[in-house]
Amino acid sequence: MTALLVALGGGLGSVLRYALGQRYDDRWHHGTLAANTVASLLLGACAGWALHGSALALVGTGFCGGLSTYSSLMVQSRDLGPARGAAYLVGTIALGLGAATLGFTLAG
């Protein structure tokens, strides 16, 4: 049952990530940035709510795992070149950490 919840959440998260990328990715990959930031915020909230079991499988592992995409982040960072790529990478990581902290704080 847990595997099905992870698959369901992952499917929903990855469809949303795809839609964000199609709609907002441009020279700075705003769709990927938004997907990673929202996933971090929600995962921080999951930690703040102390989700476990089926709820964590569906939302944390599944949805947030499907929504976030650090493999695309790395490829996009490389494609932007050394200076812009580094700025995009550092900015995404900083926003993700800030969003996770905010989610945890608001949920607590």
Buried (B, 14 or more C-beta within 10 A) or exposed (E): EEEEBBBBBBEBBBEBBBEBBEEBBEEBBBBBBBBBBBBBBBBBBBBBBEBEEEBBBBBBBBBBBBBBBBEBBEBBBEEBEEEEBEBBBEEBBEBBEBBBBBBBEEBE
